[in-house]
Amino acid sequence: MAKTEDLPYFLRPSGLVLIVGLLTALKIFAAANAHLVEDEAYYRIWGLFPALSYYDHPPMIGWWISAGQAVFGDTVLAVRAVVVFSGLIGSLALWRSATILFDRRTAGWAVLFLNTSLLIGIGGILATPDAPSVVFWGLTFWTLAELSVSRNPNWWLLVGLMAGFGLLSKYSLLFLGAGIVLWLIWVPEARRWWSTWQLWAGGALAFLCFSPVLYWNHVHEWVSFYKQFGRAGSGGFTTKYVFEYLGALVGLLNPLIAILAAAGAGLLFKAFRARESAASLILLTTLPFMLYLTYHSLHARVQANWPAPLFPAFAMMAAVFMTSPRIDHLIWRKVAVAGIAIGIFVAVLVQIHAVYPVTGQLARKDPTFQLRGWDEIGAAVEQLAEDENASYILTMSYGLNAQTDFLMKDKLPVIQVTERIRYIMTPDPDETLFVQPGLYFTEKRRDKAGDLQRSFETVEELAVLVRKVKGVPLEELVVYKVDGLKAPVFEPREK
């Protein structure tokens, strides 16, 4: 194991703490000042109404947001606070895992590679289910590493707990479970665990943690499972999306780090063929999810954020390559340092741009366009509501509904007419509310005002609002007045 004094400063614990600390401070700045993206605004509603599970995902991100709201109130920082803090936990877990499986030099590189990957470095403030899934995947791997090195079967209990929390975060953690089973079968020295009670108790603990989600789905006719697992293999075979998926994976990992990770995977594969425990643990816990994502990409689009839980393993693969005695470290160190520098530069630029836009010329091609112009839109809608004596606002898309709900908090109720199953954790709106005048708010490209004419005598266009960034239009939003209730606004949601 490399001694601390033999390491370059940026690989020592003190150097890592400084770099990760500065990047975290930047994330806190952006988390507190950049507006919410649509999905974050939607999950904010989850935080206001904690539940055993939800239509879209398991409940962990809702619980995290609720904890932040208890401390910081109903603010953007509250939505993201636990997410930003979790990045530190994830880095610590990765450092410990790489240290005990390899050495401190490998651990240092791994932490730097993870924090300068573009998805983690830039997207590490976003409050989505990916954040807890990344952390608990990493924590589960850490407990497996401790188990592998210490050979203490009691670690299985913590493996089960962390895996259970991961399942409460996102269903993708099921693939990690498949990888653990493969490791137990493939590695001769790991097969001993099949005969220990702690392995089975850990599995039972994971199931117990996941049981609230199972119960919620049972009560609600397995709606969340149908939504998520119905994606697998949907659509016919096509190569339309596979290159998009691979390009996004390489780009968001950081192209230079991706090269190192691929080379590291090649080195680990040699040890894997010899059934060496550490290499097998890294590759086999990664393999099932990678196979699924590749399979999915041959049938439908893979969203760029889906592979996020694998990024700590990719960072470790890259680090293994950097510390291999069989490579020319002088050449590859330049590649690694360049990758880290690029990652830091892009993270700093994008986080600052998220708060203070550098330019608006990219318009909707700007990845931060969802953050822009909402304060002005909120003020305009509020003024229209006051002018028309409106008592509520109706919408028909979950993203706009969530953004409007955040803008109108403590002012007017905001209700999505469609997809009522998304809000099963909230109380039903009082039907008498709709006897009064209200507003209908929609994106112009999705305008379905005609659908409301069956429910209201009056559906009158009031204004077209333009969401802008530095004077550049991003999208048009239409506000209607609705009045004279004549039929139910929406059908009762399914139970």
N, C-alpha and C positions, 0 to 999 in steps of 0.2 A: 504493500500500500504506500502511495506517495506521501511523504511527510509534508505538512503544511508549509514549512519554510522553503521547500523545494519547488513550490508552485508559483507561477506568475501571480502577481497581486490580484488580477481580475478573476482568477480561479480559486483564490483563498476564500474562506467563509466571510472575512471582513469585506473583501472586494465584492463578493456576491451580494452581501447585505446592502452595500452602498448602491450598486447598480439596480437591483430589484427594488430597493427602497425609493430611489429616484423615479423609476418607472411607475411605481405604485402611487407616488405623490402626484404624478402627471395624470394618472387614471382618476384619482380622487377629484382633481381639478375639473376634468372633463365630466365626470359622473355628477358633480354638483351643479354644473352650469350648462351642459348640453341638453336640449329638449329630448323627450322620450321618442323612440321609434314606435311604430304602430304596435308591434308585438309586446314591447315593454309596457305600453299604456294599457294593453289588454290584460297582461298579467298583474298590473297594478290593481285591477278590480278583483282578481283572485286574492290579493293580499288583504283587501278590505273585507273579504268574505271567506275566511279560511274554511276548508272543507277536507274531507277524507280523500277526495280526488276530483278530477275535472274532466270535461268532455275531451279536451285536446291531449292532456298529458297527466301523469301522476302529480302529486301536490307539492313537491319539495320547493319549487321556485315560488309558489304562492306563500308557503310558510316563511321562506327567507324574506320575501318582501314584507310580509306582515310583521316580522321581527324588526325590520328597518323602520317601518311606519310607527311602531310602538316607541321608537327612540327619536326619530327625526321628523315625525309627522307625515302628512300626505304630500311629500315633495319628491323631486327627481332623485335627490341623494338617498332618500329612504328606500326607493325602489332598487337602487344599485349598491347600497352600502355593504350588504353581506357578500354580494358577488365580488366586489373589489377585495374585501378581506379574504375571501376564499382563495384568491390567487396566491396569497402568501402561504396559505396552508398547502396548496398544491405544489408550490415550489419546494417547500420544506420536505414534503413527502417524496418528491422526486429525488432531491439531494440525498436523503437517507437511503432510499432504495438503491440508487447507483453506487453509493459509498459501500454498502455492505455486500452488494453483488460484485462490484469491481473495485474501485478505489476513489479517492477524493478528487483526483484529476478528472476522471470520467464524470463524477457527480457535478463538478464545476461547469464543465462544458454542457452537460445536459440541462442544467438550470438556465444557463445563458441562451441555449438554443430554444428552449421552451418559451422564455419570456420575450424573445425577439422573433418568434414566428409571428406572421402577420395576423393570423386569426386571434391568437392570445394577446399579442401586444396591442392590437387595435380594438378587437372585439371583447377584450377582457373586462369592459365596464358594462356590457349589455346584460340586462336581467332577463335571460331566457332559460329554459330547462337545460340548455347545453352547459351552463355554468356549474350547477351542482353535479351533473353527470360526469363532467371532466374531473372534478375534485374527488368524487367518491370512487370513480374508476381508478384514479391514481392512489387513493388511500387503500383500496382493496389490493392493488398491486403491491403497495408497500408492506401490508400485513403478510402477503404471500412471500415476499422476499425475506421478511423476518423469519417466517416459518421455515423456508428453505435453508437458511443459514443456521438458525439456532436448533432446528429439529425439535422444537418444543411444540407438542400437539395443541397446547392451549391457545396458540395463535389462531387456530381454526375458528374459535369463538369470535374473535375480532374480525377475521375474514368475513364471516357470516353477517356480522353487524354492519360493516362497511358496504358489503354487497347489497344488503337489504336497504340501506339508505340510498344506494345507487338506483335500485329498482323503484324507490319512491321519487326518483328524479326524472328518469326517462327509461322507456322500455328497451332501449338499445343495450342496457346493462345485462340483459339476458344473454347476449353474445359473449360477454366476459365469462359468465357461468359456463358456457359451452367450452370456452378456451381452458378454463380451470380443469374441466373433466378431461380434455385432451392431454393436458400436462400430467395429470394423475395416471393416465394410461401409458403415455409415451416414455416417461422418465422412470427407469427401474427403481431408483431410490425413493421416488415419490409414491410408489405403489403401496408402500407400507401404511400410508394414511388411510387406506380403505378399511383397515381393521380397527381404527381408533374411534372411540365414541365421540371425540371432539369434532371430527369431520362431519358426522351426521348431525350433531348438535348445532354446529355452525350453519349447516344447510337449513335446519329447522328454524334457527334464529333469523336467517334471511327471509324465509317464507313468512314468519311471524311479522317481520317489519313490513312486508309487502301486502299482508292480509287486508289492511284498510282499503287498498286499491281494488283488491279482489271483491271485497264486500260491496264497495260503492258500485262497481261494474255489475255485480249480481243484481243489486237493487235497481239499476238503470239499464237493464237488458243488455249489458256488455257493450254499451255504445262506444266507449273509448277504445276498446279492443277492436271493434269493427272498423273504426276510423283509422287507427294506426296500422294494424296488421293487414287490413284490406289493401294497403299499398304494395305489399310484397308481390312482385311478379305481375303487377297490373299492366295491361297493355301487351301488344305483341312484341316479338323480338325486333330490335333495331339497334344500329350502331350510332344513332343520332346523338345520344347523350354521353356515351362512354368517354369520348375525348374531352368533352366539356367538364365532366367529373374529374378526370385525371389532371386536366389543366388547372382547375380550381384547387384541387388538393395540393399540387406542387406550388401554385402561386400563394396560397394562404399559409402553407407551411413555411414559405420563404424559399425561392428557387435554389439558392446556394446551400441552404441547410437540407433541402430535399435531396440534393446530390450526395451529401455526406450521409444522410439517413439510408439511402439506397445502398451505398457502399458498405455501411455498417451492417445492414441486413444481410448482405452477402457474406461478410465475415462471420456473423452469428450463425448463418445457415450451416457452415462447416462444423461448428460446435454442436449445432442442433442434430446433425446427422450422427454425431457420436453420442447423442442423447444426454448431453451435458445440461445440468439443471437450469442454470441462469439463462443461457441462450434459449433453451426450450420454453422457459417461462415467458420471456419477452415475446418470442415469435408466436407461440400458441395462444396466448391471451389476446393477440392482435388479429390472428388469422381469421376466425369466424366472422367477425364484423367486416373485415376487408372483403372477404368472399361475398358476403351479403350485399355490400355496397356496390361491388363490381357487377354482381348479378342484377341488382336493381337498375343500375345504369344502362343495362342492355334491354331494359323494358320501359323505363321512365326516367325523368330527371331526378338526379340526386342533389338535394339542396346543399350549398357549399358548407354549411355549418355542421352537417350530419357527422363527418368524420372527426369532429373535435375531440371526443374522448381518447382517440388514438394518438393525439399529438405528444403527450408525455413519453409514450413508447417510442415514437419517431425521434424525439429529441435524444433519448437514451441510445438509440441505434447510431445516430450521428456522433454522439460522444464516444461510443465504443470504437468507431472508426478513427476518431481523432487521437485515441490513446493506444492504438494498436502498434506494436513494435515493428510491424512489417510494412509500414508506409513511410514516405518521406514527409516528416512533420513540417519542414520548412515551407514546402509548397502548399500543403493542405491547411497549415495554420493561416496562411494569407487568405485562403478561400473562406475559412471559418470566421476569421476576424472581419472580412468584408461582409459576410452574411449577417453577422451580429450588428455591424455598423449600419448596414442598410435597414435592418429591422428596427433599430433604435431611431434612425432618422425618419423612417416612414411613420412610426408610432407617434413621435413628437409632432410631426407635421399634421397628421390626420387628427390627433386629439386637439391640437390648437385650432385647426380648421373647423372642427366640430363645434367649437364655442365661438370663434371669431372667423367667419368665412373669409378665406383669402380671395376667392373669386366666385362669381355666380355663373360664369360663362359655360361651365359644364352642364348646368341645368339638371335634368333628371338623370344624366349619366354620372353625376356626382354621387358616390356611395352614401354621402351624408344628407341627401336631399330630403329624406323623411323628417329630418330634424328642423327644417327651415320654415319660417314664416308663421308659426302657429300662434304666437302671442298676438299678432295683428289680426289674424283671422278670429281668434277668440274674442277680442275686443269688438270687432264688427258684428259678430253674431250676438253678443250680449246686448249691444245697442239696438239691434233689430228686435230682439226679444222684448226689450223695454218699450220700444216704440209701438209694438203690436200687442202689448200686454199678454205675451205668451207665457204659459204655465209649464211647458215641457218642450223637449226637442226630440224628434223622431229621426232615426237613421236606418240604413239597410245594409251596412257593411261593418264587420266587427272592428276593423282598423280605425275607420273614421269615428265610429261610435266610441271607441276607447279614447282617442285623442280629444273628442268633444267632451266626454265625461270628465277628463282631467281638467280641461279648460273651464268647464262650467261647475266644478265642484263647489258645493255649498251655495249654489246660485239657482240652478234649474236641474230637474231630473232629465237624464238623457237615456233614451230607450231604443234599443235595436228592435225593429219590427220583425225581422226575419231571424232564423237560426236561434230560436229561443232556448234550445238545449244548451247553448253556451253559457247561459246565465241561470242554470238550475240551482245554483247555490245562493242566489239572491231572492229576496221576496218578490212576489208578483206585484206589478204596478197596480194601483187602485184604479179600476175602470172609470170611476167618476172623474178622474183627472182629465180624461179625454173629452169631456163635455165642454171644457174651456178651450179657448184658442191656443194653438201651439205652432211650432215651426217644424218643417221637414228639411233636413240638411243632408246634402249628398254631393259626391263627386259628379261633375258634369258628364264624364264618360260612362258613369253607371246610373244615370238618372232614370228612376222608375216612378216618377211622381204620378203617372197614370194609374199605378196600382193602388194608390191611396184614394182615388175617386170613388171606389166602392164603399169607403168608410167615412168620407167627409163630404159635406155639401160644397165646401170651398177648398180648393187647392190652387192657391194663387202665388205665382212667382214674385218674389220681392227683390232679389238682388243676385248678381253673379259676383262672387268674391274671387280674387286671384291670389293664390299663395305664391310668394316671391322670395328670392334671395338676392340681395344687392341689386334690386330692380329687374332681375331676370325672372319671367314667369315660370312657375313649376307646374301648376295645375289650376283648373277652374272649379270652384265649388258653388253650388246653387242653393239658395235659401228660399223656401216656400212658406207661406202661411197656410195652416190647415185649421178649419173651423166647421161647426155644424155636424157633430157626430151622428151618423145614421146606421152604422154597423160596427161590429167589433173590429178593433184595429189589427189584432192578430189572433190567430187560433191559440188556445191553451197549449203550452209546451208539453212535450211528452214527459212522463214521469218514469 
